[in-house]
Amino acid sequence: MKKQLKTIICTVFILLVLGFTSSSFAKVKDLESVSHGWSKDEYISFSFRGVDQETKQEIEIPSKLDVYIKGVKFEAELQDFDIPEEMAEMRDIIGMNYKIFLDCDLPAFEPEKMPPLYIAPDAYGYYPEDVVFVAHYSDGDMVVKSYKQMHEDASKDFWGVTFKDDPNWCTVDYSTKATLFDIVGHTFESYINNLYADGIVSGYSDNTFRPDFPVSRGAMAKFVRKGLGFEINTSCGDFPDVSSSYAFYNDIQTLKCEGVISGYGDGEFKPERLVTRGQAMKFLIEGARAKTGNPEFLAVEGIEGFPDVPQTYTFYENIMAAYGNDIVSGYSTGYFKPDDPVTRGAMSKMVDNTRKKL
């Protein structure tokens, strides 16, 4: 008995040590700004903490840092920033130092207009909310923070870099600025921008779209309703698992009343389930047919399909209709992967291409 008790105690002790060790050495993904600086004709620099102020965990260095100034993207460059061993505590204060290199001059300072910390409201500059940092990590995670979030006390002042608020600054065309910070350069950027410009999608409150995130059935209903131009119609019976207070209630009910969707065999819609690529094709093709009033709309015959979509597959006809009408193209491997979750980016392409067929 004593031997068993001793074994249990040792096991618990080891687990506690391992748990403490793993949590102690785990790095946190965050951005905690320390300061910024500038060189009039070269660069702007940003410094971030290397250790979280609250948890005292080390902050992970992102694989890439993008800085958006009034929606214009700059890719920041991580600078070598060696801290002498005898000054190791400085890691708490400055752990990462980045620079944005400029191809133009900044306007000269007007010292008489500058209070101790910030430029006065009548001097040149940008407000803190105009500057957004997007940190990308090797595992696909992302952290988005505005300068205002990091410095709430600066919300009524300009921050210290003296950009001239001029549409010709740095020869940047602000009319083409990226409003959704995480879609620039993405495979589906043009499709997302098309939907955004027409008010079909709006992104998240942090000005991201998260194009690689999956889509729920509820969200898909909204994309289809708005993308294909259905007016709200809630005249038919509700799904038992979709209350009138649910975020996508109007969208789900509209598609039900228009005959686009019917739910599962048990009568429920299950709005939080993720949509597969095959199911997305049913949403869109049946939506297009309901919108046009033509049950044969976009139907195709005699085309070679995908090796992973046999004719017995539930959504075979919908997938072939989308493929035959250039709404989707599948993967470069030749497969469609119908049971994979559809992403918000891919969904944007599907919706944008489908509405152009109406």
N, C-alpha and C positions, 0 to 999 in steps of 0.2 A: 504494500500500500504506500509506504514512504517513497519507494523507488518510483512508483507511478506518479505520485504527487510532485516529486522532484522533476520528473520528465515534463509534466504539464507546466510547472513554473518556468522551467528553462525555455520551453517552446513559446510561452506567452512573452517572456522577456525578449527572445529573439525577434518575434513578430513586432513588438513595440519598437525595438531598435531599428529594424528594417523600415517600419513605417515612418519613424522620426527621421531616419536618414534620407529616405526618398523624398519626403516633404521638404526637408531642409535644403536639398540640392536641386529640387524642381525649380525651373525658371518660369517666371510669369511673363505673359505677353502683354505689354502695355507701353504707353508713351507718356512720360512725365517730363515736361519741358523745364529746362533750367534757365536758358537764356537764348538770345539770338544776337548776331552781330552782322556787320556788312563791310564791304570794301566798295567804294563808290563805282569802280569800273570793272570789278572782277566777280564778286560772289556775294551771296548771303549765306550765313552759317546758322545752324540750329544745334543746340546742345540738349541732350536728354539724360536723365538720371540712369545710373546703372543698377540701382537697388531700389526696390519698391519702398516708399516711405512708411507704409503701414505694416506690411507683412515681413519686410526686411529680406524678401527673396530677391535673388538676382534677376534682372530684367533681360529677357532674351533679345539679342540683336536681330532685327528682321533681315530677311534675305534681300529685300528691296524696300526703299522708302520713296513714295511719290508725294510731292507737295503741290497742292492746287491753290493758286492765288486767283481769286475771283473766277474760279472755274477753269483756269488755264493750268495745264499740267507741266510740272518740272520734275525730272527724276533726280533725286538727291544722291550725292556721292559720299559714301562713308569715308571719313578721313582717319589716317593713322593717328592714334591719340594715346600714346604710351604714358602711363602714370607710374612714376618711380615707386619702388616697393615701400619706401619710407613714407609715401603719401597715399597708401592704399585706401585710406578712409575717403579719399576724394572720389572713389568709385561711387559712393553714395550720392555725390553731387553731380559729377560729370562722368557718364559711362559711355556715351555715344556722341560723336560729333559729326555732323553732316554739312555739306556745302552744296548750294545750287550755283552753278557757274553761269554768268550772264553773257549775252552777246551785245550788250548796249550799256550806256552809262546811266547811272541814277542821277536825279537832280541834286543839286547842292543842298546842304543843310541850311536852315535858317535858325541859327542858335538862339536868337532873341525870342523865337516862338516856341522853344522847347522847354517844358517843365522838367523836373528832375528825372522822371521815368518814361514819360510818353510824349509824343509830339502833340502839340496843342490842336484842337479841332479845326483851326483854320490853316494848318500846315498840310503838306502833301502826305498821303499815307493811305493804308487800308485798315478797316476795322478788324478786330480779332476774328469775327465770324467769317471773314472773307478768306481766311487761310485755313486749309484743311490738310491734315497729314493722313496718308493711307499707308500703313505698314503691312507688307506682305511677308509671310513666313513659309519656310520650305515645305511644311506639311499642308499648305493650302489655307491655313487660317489667315485672318486679316483683322487689323485693328484700325478703326477710323476715329479720329479725334480732331476737332477744330481747335484753333488756338484759343478761342474763347472758353472752351471746356477746360483747358489747362490753366487759364488765367481769368477766372470769373470776375476778379476785381478790375480787369482791364476792359470790361465790356463797354464802358462809356468813353474810352479813349482810343486814339490811334495807337498802333504799335510802332516800334522804333524804326523799322526799315522805311526809308523815304522814297517809295515808289511815287512817281507822278501818276495821278489817277487820270490817265489819258488813253484813249483807245489805240493810239499808235505806240504805246510804250513797248519797247523791245520788239517792235513790228509784229506784235501778236494781234490776230484778228479775233476780237472778243465775240463776234457773232457766231463763231464756230466753237466756242468753248464747250467743254464737257460738263454737263449738269450732273450726270450720274458718274461719280468718281471712279467706279471700279469696272467700267465697260470699255475704257479706252484701249484699243488694240485687241479687244476680245473678238473671237471668231464671229460672234453674232451681234457685234456692235451696231452695224447699220440697221438691222431689223429692230433692235431695241430702240434705237433713236427714232425710227419711223413711228413706232407705237407711242413712244413718249411724246413726240411732236404732235400727235393727233389726240392726246389725252387718254389713250387706252391703258397705258401703264404710268405709274407715278414714282415707283421706287419706294424706298424706306425713308424714315424720318432723318436718317443720317446721310441722305443723298447718295446712297448706294442702291444698286439693283440686285446684287448677289446673283449673277447669271448662272453660277454653277450649283445653286441650291435646287432641291427638288420642288415639285409643285403639288399641293394638296388638291383633292377633288373640288373643294369649295373655291379655292383660288382659280382653278381651271375654269369653273363655271363663269367667273367674273371675266376672265380673259376672253372667253368665247362670246359671252353676251355683248361685251363692249366692242370686241374686235370685229364681230360680224354685224353689229348695228341693231341688235334687238332692243326694242323699247321694253321697259319693265312691265311684267305681266304676272300678277300673283293671284289670278282669278280661280286657279284650280286648287285642289286639296294639297295640304302641306305634307312633307315627309315627316314621320314621327320623331326623327332624330335631328331635325333642323328647325329650331325655334325662330320666331319672328325677330328675336334680338340678335341672332347670329350674324356675324359680319357679312357673310355672302348670301344671306337669305334671299334677297331680291333677285340675285343672279341665278341661284339654284332654282327658285320657283319659276322664273321666267323660262329657263330651258325646259323645265318639266311641262309647263303649260303650252309651250310651243312644240312639244313632242320630240325634243332632242334627246332627253334622258328619261329613264324610267326607274332608276335605282336598282337595288339588289332584289333577289327573290323573296327576302323577308320584309320587303317594303321600305327598308331604310336606304338612305343615300350614302351614309358614312363619309361625311364631308372632310374629315381629317386624314383619311387614307391618302397615300401618295398615288399619283397618276403614273401609269406606265406609258411607254411610248406607243404601244398598241392601243391602249384606251384613249390616249390623246387624239389618235386618228379618228376614232369613233366620235368623240366630242366634236371635232372640227368638220368632218365630212357630213355627219348627220345634221350638224348646225347649218352648214351651207345649204343642204337640201331643204331644211325647214325654212330657211330664209328665202330661198328662191321659189319654194312651193313645188319643186321638181324632185321626186324621189330617185330619179335616175341621174341627177346632176353630178358631173365629174366621173360617172361610171366609165370603166375602161375594160377592154378584153384583149386577150392574146398577147400580153406583155410578159416578159420573163421577170419573175419576182426575186425574192431573197431566199437563200438556202435555209434560213432559220424561220421562215414564215410559210409553212405548208398550207395548202388549200383548206385543210381541216381546222386551221387556226381560227379562233373566235373572231378576230378582227381582220381576217385576211382581206376581205373585200374593201374595207375602209383603208387599209394600208396600201393596197394596190391602186385605189383611186387617188390617194395622195401622191404616191410615187409616179403614177402615169401622168399626172398633171403638174409635175415639178414642184410640188409643195414640200416634199422631203426627198432626200437622195440616199439616205443610209450612210453607213460608215465606209471608209476607204478600203476596208477589208472585204467589202461586198455584203456584209451582214446588216440587218436592221436592229437587232437586239430588242424585240418588241416587249419583253418583260422587264427591261431596265427602267428605273424611274426617269421620267422626262425632266430635264432641267429648265429653269426659267429662261435661260438663253435660247435653248433649242425650241422651247415653246413659242418664244417670240418670233422665230423664223417661221414656224408652222402657221401661227396666227396671221402674220403679215402676208405670207404667200397665199393663204386661203382667201383672205378678204379681197385680194387683187383679182381673184377669179369671179367674184360676184358681179 
